[in-house]
């Protein structure tokens, strides 16, 4: 087997019985990178924000009272989690919209009505077949 045939076999991605061509695989990888980059940024902001909230609430509890510091920490930590959760959902939908992702089976757009409370899944909302490849399928995980 030649090197070209080995590399072609290594990048073969199958979604619900359909083999994706190299252009579709490239788009899938680009979408995967963009989604991961956004999630990593939000996770970093969450950790930094939680540390900042903890330090501030500790300072408040030393100067006012322990209950005030704990209340401040819990309130701001909950707000931070909510913002990161909804921000991640928004980012996931926007990435699919920006790349104009279409289902490889039915050809319909994967971006349906935007939902703040639900992250887009791997299945097509129209035909129900797998439309987004996982990191393992793309050879990245």
N, C-alpha and C positions, 0 to 999 in steps of 0.2 A: 504494500500500500504506500502511495506517495505521501509526502508531507501535506500537499494540498488536499488530498482526500481525507487525511486524518483530521486536519483543521476543519474541514467542512462537516465531518461527522461529529466533531466535538461541539460545534455550535448549533446542532440540530435541536430545535425546540418543538415539542408536540403539545398542543392544547386541545384536549377533548377529541383526539384522533386526527387533528389537522396539523400538518407540518408547516411551520412558519418559514418564510423565506428570509434572506439575510437583511433586507430592508426592514421587515417587521420586527425581527430580533433586535436590530439597532435601535428602533423606536422604543421597544419594550425596555431595553437597557437604559436608554436616556430617561425614560419616565421613572424607572426604578431609582436611578441616581438622584433625580430631582426630588422625588418623594422622600428618599432617605436623607438628603441634605436638609430639607425643611424640618423633618422630624428631629434630626440631630441638633439643629439650631434651637428648636423649641425646648428640647430636653436640657440643653446647656443653659438656656434662659431660666428654666424652672429651677435647676440646681442653684444657680447664682442668686435667683430671687429668693429661694427658701433660706439660703445663708444670710442674705441681707435682712430678711424679715426676722429671722431668729436673733441676729445681733441687735436689731432695733428693739425687739420685744424684750430681750434680756436687759438692755439699757433702761427701758421703761419700767420693768419690774424692779430694778435696783433703785430707781428714783421715785416711783409712785407706790405700786403694790404688786404682789405676785399675780393676783387675779386680773389686774388690768393688763399686765404683760402677756399673760396666757390668752386672754380674750383677743388682744391685738394680734398675737401670733396666729391663732386659729382663724380669725376673720380674714386676714391678709393671705394666709396660706390657702384657704379655700378659694378665695378670689383668684389667686395665681393659678391653681389647678384648673379652675373653670376656664380662665383665659387661654391656657395652654391647650386644653382639650378642644375647645371650639376653634382656636387658631389652627390646630393640626387638621381638624376636619375641613376647614376652609381651604387650607393649603393643598390637601389631597384632591379636593374637587377642582381647584384651579389648575393644578398640574395636568390633570386629564383633559381639561378644557383647553389649556394652552397648547398641548401637543395634538389636539383634535384626535384623540384615541378612538378608534372604531373597532368593533368586534370582528375578529378574523372569520367568524362563521356567518353572521347575518349582515355585516357591513353597517349596522346602525351605530350611532354615536354612544359611547359609554357614559357620557355625561347626560344624565336625565335631569329631573328637577333637583335643585340643590337642597340638601338637608343639613342643617347645622348640627343636628344631634347624631348623625350617622355618617361614618366614614365609608367611602365607596368600597365595595367588595371586589373580589377577583372575578366574579361571574357577571355575564352580560345581563342587564336588567330586561332585555327584550326576549332573548332565546334561552337564557339560563345556563348556557355553556361557559366553560372557563374562557375568559378573555384577556386576563392579565397573567403573565408568567410570574412564578415565584423566583426568589433569588437562587434557589437550588436548581430550578429548571433552566435558568439563564447561566448556570455555572459560576455564580458569584457567591454561593453560600455553602 
